[in-house]
Amino acid sequence: MRKLIAHASENGLGHTYLIQHSAGSGKSNSITWAAYQLIETYPDNEQVPGGRSIEEPLFDSVIVVTDRRLLDKQIRDNIKDFSEVKNIVAHANKSADLKSALENGKKIIITTIQKFPFIIDGISDLSEKRFAVIIDEAHSSQSGTAHDNMNRAMGRSEDNENEDAQDKIIAAMQSRKMRGNASYLAFTATPKNNTLEKFGQEQPDGSFIPFHLYSMKQAIEEGFILDVIANYTTYKSYYEIQKSIEDNPLFDTSKAQKKLRAYVEQNKQTIKIKAEIILDHFFLTWSIRKN
């Protein structure tokens, strides 16, 4: 966080940052700390791009973009717990909400991945304001209606349902006119190549690296998470799906296999069988150690 704040203070607006943060090691806390420190970040000098003066904060507001499930739990609770000043946090579902929150003096504005395209439009419209946008894109967004709305909002077809949150964030940013009145910070445990290229730091050889890396190895060594690979056991799966029609329709083999596998993996019977195997293994191990 100190490295991030120092860079923003010295280099001003319009930058992208990728923070590769190991899952389960306090990423939600890091996002919360970043939000509260960024609203109190001041330009290092009068020449910093986007800065008004060294006596005014660099960012008018910080927008936190996250998955709906996480919003309802860790992020929202963390931000409220950290807030000593009341009424500085607001939620935004559309660009009008963003404008209203700013007019009411809200410093931290929370929104979801599903609403992200509308927020980008709001940032573009409010060109006189300055934003830091923190994106937690490590979690896949929810399926169903929210997913369909996201596709429609970005003008994408239903054939892209296998896209996860990272794909959707990149697509939204590429389809919108990005202005220089915002800096973007992406927090993720496992960045894809396109995420690295969009948010990472380009190297002389043309490759991209995160602005900061808190690796799983480091998190394990420091005791924040356990080494799940230490006792990793694999199982082979076999299944057969009964057809409902006689003839084989024309289809994309790769896409069809993904759909079939997703159907099997999400089936209640599959989950029940896996849970039984895990519990049997746990109780057997516990019994052996106890005796």
NUFI-549756 format. One line per field, with one value per residue (C-alpha): residue number from 1; residue in three letters; x, y, z. Coordinates in steps of 0.001 Angstrom, whole numbers, plus 500000, padded with zeros to 6 digits. Layout:
residues N
seq = c(NUM,...)
type = c(ALA,...)
east = c(X,...)
north = c(Y,...)
up = c(Z,...)
This chain:
residues 291
seq = c(1,2,3,4,5,6,7,8,9,10,11,12,13,14,15,16,17,18,19,20,21,22,23,24,25,26,27,28,29,30,31,32,33,34,35,36,37,38,39,40,41,42,43,44,45,46,47,48,49,50,51,52,53,54,55,56,57,58,59,60,61,62,63,64,65,66,67,68,69,70,71,72,73,74,75,76,77,78,79,80,81,82,83,84,85,86,87,88,89,90,91,92,93,94,95,96,97,98,99,100,101,102,103,104,105,106,107,108,109,110,111,112,113,114,115,116,117,118,119,120,121,122,123,124,125,126,127,128,129,130,131,132,133,134,135,136,137,138,139,140,141,142,143,144,145,146,147,148,149,150,151,152,153,154,155,156,157,158,159,160,161,162,163,164,165,166,167,168,169,170,171,172,173,174,175,176,177,178,179,180,181,182,183,184,185,186,187,188,189,190,191,192,193,194,195,196,197,198,199,200,201,202,203,204,205,206,207,208,209,210,211,212,213,214,215,216,217,218,219,220,221,222,223,224,225,226,227,228,229,230,231,232,233,234,235,236,237,238,239,240,241,242,243,244,245,246,247,248,249,250,251,252,253,254,255,256,257,258,259,260,261,262,263,264,265,266,267,268,269,270,271,272,273,274,275,276,277,278,279,280,281,282,283,284,285,286,287,288,289,290,291)
type = c(MET,ARG,LYS,LEU,ILE,ALA,HIS,ALA,SER,GLU,ASN,GLY,LEU,GLY,HIS,THR,TYR,LEU,ILE,GLN,HIS,SER,ALA,GLY,SER,GLY,LYS,SER,ASN,SER,ILE,THR,TRP,ALA,ALA,TYR,GLN,LEU,ILE,GLU,THR,TYR,PRO,ASP,ASN,GLU,GLN,VAL,PRO,GLY,GLY,ARG,SER,ILE,GLU,GLU,PRO,LEU,PHE,ASP,SER,VAL,ILE,VAL,VAL,THR,ASP,ARG,ARG,LEU,LEU,ASP,LYS,GLN,ILE,ARG,ASP,ASN,ILE,LYS,ASP,PHE,SER,GLU,VAL,LYS,ASN,ILE,VAL,ALA,HIS,ALA,ASN,LYS,SER,ALA,ASP,LEU,LYS,SER,ALA,LEU,GLU,ASN,GLY,LYS,LYS,ILE,ILE,ILE,THR,THR,ILE,GLN,LYS,PHE,PRO,PHE,ILE,ILE,ASP,GLY,ILE,SER,ASP,LEU,SER,GLU,LYS,ARG,PHE,ALA,VAL,ILE,ILE,ASP,GLU,ALA,HIS,SER,SER,GLN,SER,GLY,THR,ALA,HIS,ASP,ASN,MET,ASN,ARG,ALA,MET,GLY,ARG,SER,GLU,ASP,ASN,GLU,ASN,GLU,ASP,ALA,GLN,ASP,LYS,ILE,ILE,ALA,ALA,MET,GLN,SER,ARG,LYS,MET,ARG,GLY,ASN,ALA,SER,TYR,LEU,ALA,PHE,THR,ALA,THR,PRO,LYS,ASN,ASN,THR,LEU,GLU,LYS,PHE,GLY,GLN,GLU,GLN,PRO,ASP,GLY,SER,PHE,ILE,PRO,PHE,HIS,LEU,TYR,SER,MET,LYS,GLN,ALA,ILE,GLU,GLU,GLY,PHE,ILE,LEU,ASP,VAL,ILE,ALA,ASN,TYR,THR,THR,TYR,LYS,SER,TYR,TYR,GLU,ILE,GLN,LYS,SER,ILE,GLU,ASP,ASN,PRO,LEU,PHE,ASP,THR,SER,LYS,ALA,GLN,LYS,LYS,LEU,ARG,ALA,TYR,VAL,GLU,GLN,ASN,LYS,GLN,THR,ILE,LYS,ILE,LYS,ALA,GLU,ILE,ILE,LEU,ASP,HIS,PHE,PHE,LEU,THR,TRP,SER,ILE,ARG,LYS,ASN)
east = c(500000,502879,504357,500980,500240,503748,503414,500010,501287,504327,502749,499154,496123,495587,497605,496734,497988,497809,498146,498493,497330,497249,493725,492746,495501,493621,492921,489656,491565,494130,491342,489784,493104,493756,490338,490815,494395,493658,490987,493698,496452,497859,500009,503719,504201,502323,503333,501737,499311,495688,496541,494851,497183,499309,496654,493815,493463,494412,491131,487638,486303,487351,485078,485246,484049,483518,481492,477965,478530,481700,480006,477332,479930,483590,484100,481003,481503,485211,484671,481960,484156,487039,484908,485364,483684,480007,478197,481218,480247,477578,476412,475997,474050,474145,475961,473266,473969,477656,476886,474488,477039,479662,477238,476482,480154,480585,484237,483979,481456,480775,479400,479306,480946,477485,477134,480726,479983,477522,480053,482665,480153,479618,483367,483555,480657,482155,485400,486018,486167,489038,488630,490558,488794,489605,488523,488324,488135,489276,485724,483402,480209,476888,474962,471348,469680,472669,474864,472386,472109,475877,476053,473329,474906,478131,476432,477752,476001,474890,477675,480132,478650,481946,483593,484531,484807,488240,487021,484011,486050,488485,485630,483853,487006,487808,484271,484136,486048,488522,489433,492485,490519,490765,493389,492516,493732,492988,493317,493415,494951,495335,495616,495014,497319,494885,494568,498348,498510,495728,496815,500418,503750,505353,508950,511739,511244,507535,506281,504067,504403,502196,502811,503071,503029,502004,502489,500984,504495,505055,501591,502265,505689,504228,501433,498455,497294,497923,499698,496735,499035,500847,498143,496639,494789,493314,490300,489337,485739,483618,480098,477640,474808,471681,470585,467051,467032,468083,470085,473260,472789,475600,477545,480938,482647,484761,481867,479515,482006,482370,478602,478273,481069,479614,476228,477726,479947,477055,474599,473425,474128,477722,478256,476711,479013,482105,481105,480697,484166,485751,483985,484821,488465,488467,486902,489168,492279,491026,490294,493756,495496,493337,494172)
north = c(500000,502401,501764,502338,505581,506910,506206,507928,510922,511313,510411,511591,510400,508116,505082,501389,499071,495304,493995,490215,489229,485595,484332,483930,486186,489383,490817,492357,494173,495415,496773,498528,500029,501199,502893,504833,505842,506958,509462,511039,510988,514396,515400,515358,518700,521265,519603,516195,515335,515785,517477,520790,521785,520118,521094,519217,515400,513915,511947,513306,509784,506154,503665,500054,497534,493988,490821,491033,488237,489835,493230,491825,490437,491349,494537,496374,495299,496119,499587,500350,499058,501261,504369,506749,509563,508820,509187,509064,505704,505246,502644,503269,501231,503737,506866,509088,507473,508280,511956,512083,510465,513038,515928,514606,514457,510681,509720,505945,504634,500902,499229,495777,494223,494020,497828,498629,499701,502341,503642,504058,506187,508254,508788,509985,512421,513821,514858,517628,515052,512677,509045,506035,502831,499693,496488,493119,490918,487631,486348,485178,487197,485540,483728,484182,487555,489576,487800,488377,492061,492378,490903,493199,496248,495596,494581,491040,487856,484988,482874,484475,483022,481334,484707,485372,488647,489489,489089,491289,494052,494166,494092,496978,499080,498426,499229,502549,505746,505850,509351,510463,511552,508124,505638,501932,499378,495708,493220,489576,486314,484801,487403,486322,487478,490164,491433,491688,493600,495988,496721,495483,497259,496760,495566,496305,492869,493548,491368,492624,492189,493191,496498,494429,490696,489044,485445,482268,481150,484298,484076,480449,481305,484191,481986,483765,480677,476944,475020,473219,471414,469646,466949,467323,464245,463849,461796,460804,461473,459433,460228,459574,461891,460486,462176,463501,463328,460631,462605,464513,468252,470399,472065,473457,470468,472506,474723,471738,469869,472899,473128,469412,469492,472585,470855,467755,469644,471837,468976,468354,464636,465290,467692,465203,462387,464597,465756,462145,461240,464236,463494,459790,460633,463188,460866,457985,460155,461554,458036,456751,459691,459380,455695)
up = c(500000,500761,497314,495677,497526,496831,493103,492891,494832,492566,489194,489500,487522,484554,485621,485904,488627,489003,492540,492423,495887,496980,497674,501318,502653,503432,499976,501202,503944,501431,499221,502209,503288,499726,499522,502743,502012,498444,499535,501705,499049,498121,495120,495860,494088,491983,488686,489400,486523,487610,490870,491684,494489,497142,499694,497957,497777,494429,494154,494752,495346,495330,493543,494708,492097,493253,492876,494333,496848,498150,498258,500554,502919,503397,501417,502612,506239,506179,504760,507305,510148,509035,508692,511612,509675,509118,505810,503506,501911,499215,496701,492977,490429,487553,486439,488002,491395,490947,490331,493270,495599,494644,495109,498612,499527,499477,499357,498886,496361,496093,492991,491420,488382,486814,487006,486041,482405,483632,486153,483399,481502,484651,485075,481485,481967,485188,483525,486074,488877,489669,490639,491835,490764,492750,491033,492743,489648,491092,491567,488807,488732,489385,486707,485731,485331,486495,483966,481127,482016,481975,478494,477216,478831,476953,473712,473898,472791,474958,473415,475832,479004,479838,480400,483993,485881,484488,480890,481578,483202,480269,477738,479477,479585,475922,474754,476622,476040,478909,480108,482032,485103,486744,487868,487898,490448,489817,492674,491637,492782,489304,486525,482955,480152,479008,482586,482865,479583,480609,484184,484481,484077,480651,480677,478134,476553,475967,478828,481663,485416,488375,490126,493290,493977,497236,496220,497622,498570,500618,502212,503231,504649,506660,508031,506433,504527,504617,501886,500312,497878,500724,500934,497466,496183,492712,491655,488150,487158,484794,483721,480929,479965,478387,475172,474826,470992,468524,465952,466709,466085,464717,467499,468476,470150,472555,473648,474011,476200,478465,478850,479591,482130,483823,483997,485608,488059,489256,489568,493143,492872,491821,494699,497137,495972,496209,499694,500839,499525,501289,504584,504452,503856,506684,509259,508221,508621,511937,513234,512265,513943,517057,517459)
